[in-house]
Amino acid sequence: MDINAVVQTITILALPLVFAITLHEAAHGYAARHFGDSTAWLAGRISLNPLRHIDPVGTILIPLGILLFSGGNFLFGYAKPVPVDFSRLRNPKKDMFWVAAAGPGANLLMACAWALAFKLSWLLPQFFSTPLARMAEMGIQINCVLMVLNLIPLPPLDGGRIAVSLLPHAMAWKFAQLERWGFPILLLLLFTGILGAVMTPLVNLSTRLIALTFGLY
């Protein structure tokens, strides 16, 4: 293990990761407040302060462990979920779609912003361009991973919430009962390699589309 390489990678990774989780969770809170639920606002979770969203295990220990022991080929992590009381939304079933979609939508916008930062690096002196380009690459990758992960239709992931909002009421209620098993199922998929096998082609497709859109090739 090259400690210098690991430290350098962590330094480059830190800023994109913090932005990715902070804006993802804040977006849920902003959307919930817009549609009538102020739970996150009252709890102080509609904030760009990353300390309000960081989960010591999911945001720091798990990504760091993957980086150290598996080379970081597939990075996984999570933040503290923003509290949302869906019963307080003006139209709970319909508005749930937009509240859930706000997080992955924020990651898509951030991936596009990092793509623009990558293009900006071409215009800068090498002293600045090289670290910015690497950081931008990380930013695109991290946000595409978070976007794809959260769109998996498994409660309590955002994709599960979206599915509940779109299904007929009877089916939506039954599907929502999976939420208590959602995290164990996700961990099982992760450790058996199924999650990586499903997500890797989707993440690669997302990053390629962004690269093509912004002319990064």
Backbone as CSV, one residue per row, in Angstrom:
resi,resn,N_x,N_y,N_z,CA_x,CA_y,CA_z,C_x,C_y,C_z
1,MET,0.841,-1.198,0.000,0.000,0.000,0.000,0.881,1.255,0.000
2,ASP,0.687,2.135,-0.956,1.446,3.371,-1.044,0.720,4.441,-0.229
3,ILE,1.255,4.738,0.974,0.587,5.690,1.875,0.481,7.067,1.238
4,ASN,1.551,7.510,0.547,1.520,8.825,-0.102,0.409,8.908,-1.140
5,ALA,0.241,7.828,-1.898,-0.819,7.800,-2.914,-2.196,7.845,-2.269
6,VAL,-2.346,7.129,-1.140,-3.635,7.112,-0.428,-3.962,8.497,0.114
7,VAL,-2.959,9.156,0.737,-3.167,10.504,1.275,-3.529,11.473,0.163
8,GLN,-2.840,11.361,-0.961,-3.133,12.239,-2.087,-4.546,12.007,-2.612
9,THR,-4.942,10.738,-2.684,-6.288,10.412,-3.159,-7.353,10.956,-2.209
10,ILE,-7.132,10.802,-0.902,-8.085,11.312,0.086,-8.211,12.833,-0.028
11,THR,-7.071,13.511,-0.238,-7.085,14.970,-0.369,-7.909,15.401,-1.573
12,ILE,-7.726,14.692,-2.688,-8.475,15.017,-3.905,-9.950,14.648,-3.756
13,LEU,-10.211,13.561,-3.016,-11.565,13.029,-2.883,-12.438,13.833,-1.931
14,ALA,-11.836,14.448,-0.913,-12.587,15.023,0.196,-13.619,16.060,-0.248
15,LEU,-13.185,17.047,-1.027,-14.094,18.132,-1.403,-15.266,17.649,-2.259
16,PRO,-15.033,16.864,-3.329,-16.184,16.363,-4.097,-17.138,15.521,-3.263
17,LEU,-16.592,14.698,-2.343,-17.448,13.844,-1.528,-18.307,14.668,-0.575
18,VAL,-17.696,15.665,0.070,-18.439,16.515,1.003,-19.556,17.265,0.283
19,PHE,-19.237,17.854,-0.879,-20.267,18.552,-1.650,-21.371,17.596,-2.075
20,ALA,-20.991,16.393,-2.513,-21.967,15.440,-3.033,-22.993,15.056,-1.981
21,ILE,-22.521,14.745,-0.770,-23.471,14.314,0.264,-24.241,15.487,0.850
22,THR,-23.554,16.644,0.995,-24.201,17.803,1.621,-25.328,18.339,0.748
23,LEU,-25.051,18.550,-0.524,-26.075,19.112,-1.411,-27.177,18.105,-1.711
24,HIS,-26.821,16.825,-1.727,-27.856,15.788,-1.920,-28.892,15.857,-0.803
25,GLU,-28.411,15.848,0.445,-29.337,15.861,1.575,-30.054,17.202,1.705
26,ALA,-29.339,18.300,1.484,-29.978,19.618,1.559,-31.079,19.739,0.514
27,ALA,-30.875,19.146,-0.666,-31.888,19.209,-1.731,-33.176,18.538,-1.293
28,HIS,-33.073,17.404,-0.590,-34.282,16.764,-0.055,-35.013,17.715,0.886
29,GLY,-34.245,18.370,1.756,-34.855,19.279,2.721,-35.524,20.468,2.058
30,TYR,-34.845,21.063,1.069,-35.426,22.196,0.347,-36.718,21.786,-0.362
31,ALA,-36.695,20.613,-1.007,-37.886,20.149,-1.722,-39.031,19.881,-0.752
32,ALA,-38.720,19.234,0.376,-39.771,18.952,1.365,-40.390,20.241,1.881
33,ARG,-39.552,21.229,2.162,-40.079,22.515,2.653,-40.952,23.175,1.594
34,HIS,-40.516,23.095,0.337,-41.292,23.693,-0.758,-42.686,23.067,-0.854
35,PHE,-42.767,21.758,-0.597,-44.049,21.066,-0.739,-44.816,20.960,0.576
36,GLY,-44.360,21.662,1.613,-45.182,21.797,2.807,-44.670,21.190,4.086
37,ASP,-43.555,20.427,4.061,-43.045,19.813,5.280,-41.802,20.557,5.752
38,SER,-41.879,21.159,6.918,-40.762,21.948,7.441,-39.949,21.186,8.486
39,THR,-40.118,19.857,8.555,-39.404,19.060,9.559,-37.893,19.252,9.465
40,ALA,-37.346,19.126,8.265,-35.895,19.270,8.077,-35.445,20.689,8.403
41,TRP,-36.269,21.662,8.044,-35.932,23.067,8.311,-35.852,23.315,9.813
42,LEU,-36.848,22.820,10.553,-36.875,23.020,11.999,-35.746,22.269,12.693
43,ALA,-35.287,21.171,12.083,-34.194,20.392,12.660,-32.821,20.946,12.266
44,GLY,-32.815,22.027,11.474,-31.546,22.622,11.047,-30.814,21.826,9.999
45,ARG,-31.539,20.959,9.259,-30.884,20.097,8.282,-30.901,20.672,6.873
46,ILE,-31.609,21.785,6.655,-31.513,22.442,5.350,-30.335,23.387,5.430
47,SER,-29.175,22.827,5.219,-27.936,23.564,5.451,-26.858,23.063,4.503
48,LEU,-25.956,23.972,4.116,-24.795,23.592,3.320,-23.602,23.261,4.208
49,ASN,-23.816,23.266,5.528,-22.767,22.883,6.466,-22.645,21.363,6.462
50,PRO,-21.528,20.817,5.963,-21.411,19.354,5.853,-21.469,18.636,7.189
51,LEU,-21.105,19.322,8.292,-21.113,18.677,9.600,-22.521,18.267,10.017
52,ARG,-23.528,18.912,9.465,-24.912,18.571,9.801,-25.377,17.300,9.081
53,HIS,-24.650,16.895,8.050,-25.085,15.758,7.233,-24.167,14.550,7.323
54,ILE,-22.933,14.742,7.787,-21.956,13.655,7.805,-22.330,12.593,8.833
55,ASP,-22.308,11.345,8.406,-22.468,10.206,9.299,-21.078,9.613,9.501
56,PRO,-20.594,9.518,10.746,-19.213,9.057,10.976,-18.893,7.714,10.317
57,VAL,-19.871,6.810,10.332,-19.632,5.493,9.737,-19.814,5.543,8.224
58,GLY,-20.980,6.012,7.783,-21.303,5.948,6.357,-20.537,6.917,5.489
59,THR,-20.172,8.076,6.052,-19.504,9.098,5.252,-17.983,9.009,5.346
60,ILE,-17.479,8.491,6.470,-16.021,8.499,6.686,-15.447,7.089,6.725
61,LEU,-15.912,6.254,7.661,-15.272,4.958,7.875,-15.453,4.003,6.696
62,ILE,-16.677,3.887,6.177,-16.914,2.942,5.083,-16.165,3.350,3.811
63,PRO,-16.296,4.631,3.328,-15.515,5.003,2.141,-14.012,4.869,2.350
64,LEU,-13.521,5.239,3.552,-12.089,5.140,3.831,-11.636,3.679,3.827
65,GLY,-12.445,2.804,4.415,-12.111,1.384,4.422,-12.052,0.808,3.018
66,ILE,-13.036,1.182,2.183,-13.039,0.706,0.800,-11.812,1.224,0.062
67,LEU,-11.484,2.488,0.305,-10.329,3.095,-0.359,-9.034,2.396,0.042
68,LEU,-8.905,2.070,1.326,-7.667,1.478,1.830,-7.524,0.003,1.477
69,PHE,-8.627,-0.748,1.527,-8.526,-2.201,1.432,-8.984,-2.786,0.098
70,SER,-9.663,-1.970,-0.729,-10.068,-2.509,-2.026,-9.601,-1.650,-3.190
71,GLY,-8.825,-0.612,-2.881,-8.315,0.233,-3.953,-9.296,1.273,-4.451
72,GLY,-10.524,1.276,-3.859,-11.494,2.301,-4.238,-12.077,2.119,-5.618
73,ASN,-12.068,0.850,-6.139,-12.631,0.623,-7.465,-14.125,0.876,-7.497
74,PHE,-14.785,0.643,-6.352,-16.211,0.952,-6.256,-16.457,1.563,-4.898
75,LEU,-16.626,2.882,-4.874,-16.760,3.602,-3.611,-18.219,3.619,-3.172
76,PHE,-18.441,3.392,-1.882,-19.792,3.331,-1.332,-19.826,4.092,-0.027
77,GLY,-20.913,4.803,0.216,-21.060,5.523,1.469,-22.437,6.175,1.542
78,TYR,-22.707,6.811,2.671,-23.994,7.461,2.844,-23.879,8.543,3.908
79,ALA,-24.853,9.452,3.914,-24.916,10.514,4.914,-26.129,10.285,5.813
80,LYS,-26.245,11.103,6.867,-27.440,11.035,7.703,-28.637,11.497,6.872
81,PRO,-29.679,10.681,6.770,-30.828,11.092,5.965,-31.536,12.306,6.556
82,VAL,-31.974,13.192,5.694,-32.747,14.359,6.130,-34.137,13.889,6.572
83,PRO,-34.611,14.307,7.750,-35.938,13.876,8.201,-37.045,14.524,7.377
84,VAL,-37.913,13.692,6.843,-39.058,14.180,6.062,-40.310,13.488,6.580
85,ASP,-41.319,14.266,6.939,-42.619,13.731,7.346,-43.540,13.836,6.135
86,PHE,-43.650,12.736,5.394,-44.395,12.774,4.141,-45.872,13.080,4.357
87,SER,-46.388,12.819,5.562,-47.794,13.113,5.833,-48.065,14.610,5.865
88,ARG,-47.000,15.418,6.044,-47.171,16.868,6.077,-47.102,17.515,4.693
89,LEU,-46.729,16.762,3.697,-46.701,17.309,2.339,-48.124,17.612,1.890
90,ARG,-48.258,18.616,1.048,-49.600,19.016,0.628,-50.316,17.890,-0.113
91,ASN,-49.591,17.161,-0.926,-50.129,15.993,-1.623,-49.109,14.873,-1.430
92,PRO,-49.198,14.137,-0.298,-48.111,13.240,0.111,-47.618,12.284,-0.970
93,LYS,-48.510,11.573,-1.631,-48.068,10.562,-2.602,-47.430,11.214,-3.839
94,LYS,-48.032,12.265,-4.324,-47.511,12.945,-5.509,-46.219,13.706,-5.190
95,ASP,-46.217,14.433,-4.079,-45.057,15.257,-3.738,-43.852,14.422,-3.307
96,MET,-44.110,13.186,-2.831,-43.017,12.298,-2.451,-42.057,12.092,-3.627
97,PHE,-42.602,12.041,-4.826,-41.768,11.862,-6.017,-40.719,12.960,-6.109
98,TRP,-41.155,14.208,-5.972,-40.240,15.341,-6.152,-39.249,15.470,-5.004
99,VAL,-39.710,15.168,-3.787,-38.799,15.218,-2.636,-37.712,14.159,-2.790
100,ALA,-38.097,12.949,-3.202,-37.126,11.872,-3.370,-36.186,12.146,-4.539
101,ALA,-36.740,12.671,-5.638,-35.930,12.902,-6.838,-34.961,14.068,-6.675
102,ALA,-35.202,14.931,-5.691,-34.349,16.117,-5.515,-32.901,15.743,-5.220
103,GLY,-32.681,14.677,-4.449,-31.319,14.270,-4.096,-30.519,13.812,-5.306
104,PRO,-30.993,12.780,-6.048,-30.286,12.376,-7.265,-30.186,13.507,-8.291
105,GLY,-31.219,14.360,-8.339,-31.161,15.507,-9.256,-30.019,16.447,-8.905
106,ALA,-29.811,16.657,-7.596,-28.694,17.498,-7.157,-27.362,16.870,-7.544
107,ASN,-27.258,15.541,-7.435,-26.018,14.861,-7.833,-25.762,14.988,-9.328
108,LEU,-26.820,14.928,-10.121,-26.655,15.106,-11.572,-26.150,16.505,-11.887
109,LEU,-26.726,17.509,-11.239,-26.282,18.885,-11.462,-24.832,19.076,-11.026
110,MET,-24.452,18.447,-9.905,-23.069,18.567,-9.443,-22.102,17.864,-10.387
111,ALA,-22.508,16.714,-10.933,-21.658,16.026,-11.900,-21.421,16.919,-13.114
112,CYS,-22.452,17.617,-13.543,-22.316,18.545,-14.678,-21.416,19.724,-14.308
113,ALA,-21.546,20.216,-13.071,-20.694,21.321,-12.620,-19.226,20.899,-12.584
114,TRP,-18.958,19.673,-12.144,-17.577,19.170,-12.129,-17.052,18.972,-13.546
115,ALA,-17.946,18.627,-14.471,-17.526,18.518,-15.875,-17.067,19.877,-16.407
116,LEU,-17.787,20.927,-16.025,-17.373,22.280,-16.418,-16.037,22.648,-15.757
117,ALA,-15.855,22.213,-14.494,-14.582,22.473,-13.811,-13.436,21.753,-14.512
118,PHE,-13.708,20.559,-15.025,-12.691,19.819,-15.772,-12.286,20.598,-17.027
119,LYS,-13.275,21.149,-17.721,-12.955,21.946,-18.911,-12.173,23.204,-18.533
120,LEU,-12.516,23.793,-17.397,-11.798,24.969,-16.926,-10.331,24.655,-16.673
121,SER,-10.055,23.426,-16.212,-8.667,23.055,-15.906,-7.772,23.117,-17.129
122,TRP,-8.358,22.990,-18.314,-7.562,23.056,-19.539,-6.963,24.444,-19.760
123,LEU,-7.589,25.453,-19.154,-7.163,26.836,-19.392,-6.184,27.325,-18.335
124,LEU,-5.939,26.536,-17.308,-5.117,26.983,-16.189,-3.684,26.466,-16.305
125,PRO,-2.755,27.122,-15.614,-1.385,26.604,-15.557,-1.382,25.205,-14.949
126,GLN,-0.401,24.389,-15.303,-0.365,22.999,-14.885,-0.397,22.832,-13.370
127,PHE,0.186,23.778,-12.639,0.211,23.695,-11.178,-1.195,23.608,-10.613
128,PHE,-2.149,24.317,-11.273,-3.543,24.291,-10.830,-4.368,23.283,-11.617
129,SER,-4.041,23.105,-12.886,-4.887,22.300,-13.766,-4.885,20.819,-13.388
130,THR,-3.719,20.288,-13.005,-3.644,18.850,-12.702,-4.490,18.465,-11.493
131,PRO,-4.335,19.139,-10.330,-5.201,18.759,-9.195,-6.682,19.048,-9.449
132,LEU,-6.987,20.143,-10.162,-8.390,20.450,-10.450,-8.996,19.395,-11.364
133,ALA,-8.232,18.949,-12.357,-8.736,17.919,-13.269,-9.004,16.615,-12.528
134,ARG,-8.103,16.228,-11.634,-8.303,14.997,-10.854,-9.492,15.130,-9.914
135,MET,-9.626,16.295,-9.300,-10.754,16.533,-8.403,-12.061,16.504,-9.180
136,ALA,-12.047,17.095,-10.375,-13.253,17.107,-11.207,-13.632,15.694,-11.639
137,GLU,-12.634,14.883,-11.990,-12.910,13.486,-12.343,-13.564,12.759,-11.175
138,MET,-13.015,12.968,-9.973,-13.603,12.369,-8.775,-15.032,12.874,-8.562
139,GLY,-15.234,14.177,-8.766,-16.551,14.764,-8.573,-17.591,14.162,-9.500
140,ILE,-17.223,13.980,-10.754,-18.140,13.362,-11.715,-18.451,11.933,-11.296
141,GLN,-17.407,11.178,-10.945,-17.576,9.770,-10.581,-18.422,9.616,-9.314
142,ILE,-18.096,10.370,-8.274,-18.815,10.255,-7.003,-20.287,10.592,-7.173
143,ASN,-20.568,11.672,-7.880,-21.962,12.089,-8.038,-22.750,11.123,-8.916
144,CYS,-22.103,10.527,-9.911,-22.793,9.524,-10.720,-23.072,8.273,-9.888
145,VAL,-22.119,7.880,-9.035,-22.336,6.727,-8.157,-23.507,6.989,-7.208
146,LEU,-23.520,8.156,-6.568,-24.600,8.478,-5.631,-25.948,8.582,-6.340
147,MET,-25.943,9.150,-7.535,-27.188,9.274,-8.299,-27.746,7.893,-8.635
148,VAL,-26.893,7.025,-9.187,-27.342,5.687,-9.584,-27.746,4.871,-8.365
149,LEU,-26.927,4.907,-7.307,-27.237,4.162,-6.086,-28.598,4.554,-5.530
150,ASN,-28.840,5.851,-5.438,-30.084,6.321,-4.821,-31.306,6.125,-5.700
151,LEU,-31.099,5.851,-6.985,-32.235,5.593,-7.869,-32.617,4.115,-7.914
152,ILE,-31.876,3.262,-7.208,-32.269,1.858,-7.113,-33.632,1.777,-6.422
153,PRO,-34.590,1.083,-7.017,-35.954,1.059,-6.449,-36.072,0.149,-5.236
154,LEU,-35.432,0.577,-4.148,-35.467,-0.179,-2.899,-35.646,0.792,-1.747
155,PRO,-36.798,0.770,-1.069,-36.943,1.642,0.105,-35.894,1.286,1.148
156,PRO,-35.282,2.247,1.845,-35.610,3.678,1.863,-34.784,4.535,0.915
157,LEU,-34.146,3.934,-0.090,-33.427,4.734,-1.073,-34.416,5.615,-1.836
158,ASP,-33.895,6.668,-2.453,-34.766,7.605,-3.167,-35.556,6.900,-4.264
159,GLY,-34.924,5.935,-4.934,-35.631,5.190,-5.977,-36.815,4.420,-5.425
160,GLY,-36.687,3.931,-4.196,-37.806,3.256,-3.547,-38.948,4.214,-3.269
161,ARG,-38.603,5.428,-2.810,-39.639,6.451,-2.565,-40.334,6.832,-3.879
162,ILE,-39.532,6.963,-4.926,-40.112,7.308,-6.231,-41.070,6.213,-6.688
163,ALA,-40.649,4.948,-6.500,-41.512,3.832,-6.883,-42.817,3.849,-6.094
164,VAL,-42.740,4.122,-4.794,-43.942,4.183,-3.954,-44.883,5.281,-4.454
165,SER,-44.307,6.407,-4.868,-45.147,7.521,-5.329,-45.831,7.216,-6.653
166,LEU,-45.257,6.314,-7.449,-45.799,6.032,-8.777,-46.728,4.817,-8.805
167,LEU,-46.565,3.904,-7.853,-47.387,2.695,-7.835,-48.814,2.998,-7.375
168,PRO,-49.787,2.192,-7.782,-51.150,2.322,-7.235,-51.121,2.154,-5.718
169,HIS,-52.094,2.708,-5.036,-52.068,2.784,-3.572,-51.835,1.430,-2.903
170,ALA,-52.565,0.402,-3.317,-52.434,-0.907,-2.669,-51.032,-1.479,-2.858
171,MET,-50.522,-1.408,-4.078,-49.175,-1.912,-4.354,-48.117,-1.056,-3.662
172,ALA,-48.359,0.264,-3.627,-47.404,1.173,-2.991,-47.278,0.863,-1.510
173,TRP,-48.400,0.581,-0.842,-48.367,0.277,0.595,-47.575,-0.998,0.847
174,LYS,-47.814,-2.033,0.046,-47.099,-3.308,0.216,-45.603,-3.119,-0.059
175,PHE,-45.279,-2.377,-1.123,-43.877,-2.172,-1.486,-43.153,-1.386,-0.398
176,ALA,-43.846,-0.421,0.214,-43.238,0.407,1.253,-42.850,-0.413,2.486
177,GLN,-43.484,-1.586,2.674,-43.163,-2.431,3.824,-41.748,-3.001,3.748
178,LEU,-41.141,-2.931,2.562,-39.762,-3.401,2.396,-38.757,-2.503,3.118
179,GLU,-39.198,-1.305,3.513,-38.250,-0.327,4.046,-37.488,-0.859,5.260
180,ARG,-38.144,-1.613,6.119,-37.461,-2.108,7.324,-36.309,-3.063,6.967
181,TRP,-36.399,-3.665,5.774,-35.357,-4.606,5.335,-34.427,-3.978,4.296
182,GLY,-34.676,-2.728,3.950,-33.938,-2.110,2.857,-32.441,-2.066,3.059
183,PHE,-32.004,-1.614,4.248,-30.568,-1.476,4.485,-29.866,-2.831,4.561
184,PRO,-30.422,-3.826,5.283,-29.796,-5.161,5.247,-29.711,-5.742,3.834
185,ILE,-30.766,-5.541,3.032,-30.740,-6.036,1.648,-29.629,-5.343,0.873
186,LEU,-29.489,-4.026,1.082,-28.451,-3.265,0.386,-27.061,-3.756,0.765
187,LEU,-26.835,-4.002,2.050,-25.531,-4.516,2.504,-25.265,-5.900,1.921
188,LEU,-26.295,-6.731,1.864,-26.140,-8.064,1.281,-25.739,-7.958,-0.191
189,LEU,-26.408,-7.076,-0.920,-26.071,-6.877,-2.331,-24.654,-6.343,-2.496
190,LEU,-24.240,-5.479,-1.552,-22.894,-4.905,-1.612,-21.830,-5.980,-1.402
191,PHE,-21.972,-6.762,-0.328,-20.927,-7.718,0.030,-20.912,-8.956,-0.857
192,THR,-22.003,-9.216,-1.563,-22.009,-10.334,-2.512,-21.540,-9.908,-3.894
193,GLY,-21.312,-8.598,-4.079,-20.836,-8.112,-5.362,-21.941,-7.808,-6.356
194,ILE,-23.195,-8.120,-5.981,-24.316,-7.889,-6.905,-24.524,-6.398,-7.137
195,LEU,-24.403,-5.618,-6.057,-24.622,-4.175,-6.173,-23.625,-3.563,-7.155
196,GLY,-22.359,-3.924,-7.022,-21.342,-3.402,-7.931,-21.584,-3.829,-9.364
197,ALA,-21.996,-5.111,-9.550,-22.240,-5.624,-10.897,-23.393,-4.892,-11.580
198,VAL,-24.400,-4.523,-10.795,-25.552,-3.799,-11.347,-25.208,-2.332,-11.598
199,MET,-24.508,-1.732,-10.637,-24.279,-0.291,-10.720,-23.156,0.113,-11.669
200,THR,-22.108,-0.691,-11.768,-20.936,-0.289,-12.549,-21.265,0.085,-13.986
201,PRO,-22.021,-0.741,-14.734,-22.334,-0.316,-16.107,-23.196,0.942,-16.172
202,LEU,-24.086,1.120,-15.190,-24.938,2.312,-15.176,-24.128,3.562,-14.836
203,VAL,-23.201,3.427,-13.892,-22.331,4.557,-13.551,-21.428,4.897,-14.731
204,ASN,-20.868,3.870,-15.375,-20.012,4.117,-16.549,-20.787,4.801,-17.663
205,LEU,-22.030,4.367,-17.874,-22.865,4.995,-18.899,-23.125,6.457,-18.553
206,SER,-23.427,6.740,-17.288,-23.702,8.113,-16.857,-22.486,9.013,-17.065
207,THR,-21.312,8.511,-16.649,-20.103,9.334,-16.791,-19.770,9.568,-18.259
208,ARG,-19.977,8.556,-19.099,-19.704,8.726,-20.533,-20.645,9.746,-21.163
209,LEU,-21.922,9.673,-20.791,-22.881,10.639,-21.332,-22.530,12.068,-20.927
210,ILE,-22.120,12.247,-19.689,-21.716,13.588,-19.234,-20.461,14.037,-19.974
211,ALA,-19.504,13.131,-20.140,-18.275,13.474,-20.859,-18.570,13.859,-22.296
212,LEU,-19.478,13.109,-22.936,-19.846,13.417,-24.324,-20.592,14.746,-24.411
213,THR,-21.497,14.966,-23.456,-22.285,16.212,-23.452,-21.404,17.452,-23.335
214,PHE,-20.372,17.354,-22.501,-19.513,18.516,-22.251,-18.208,18.474,-23.045
215,GLY,-18.105,17.527,-23.963,-16.943,17.457,-24.835,-15.642,17.218,-24.106
216,LEU,-15.636,16.279,-23.166,-14.441,16.003,-22.379,-13.502,15.014,-23.037
217,TYR,-13.963,14.372,-24.122,-13.086,13.418,-24.818,-12.201,14.165,-25.804
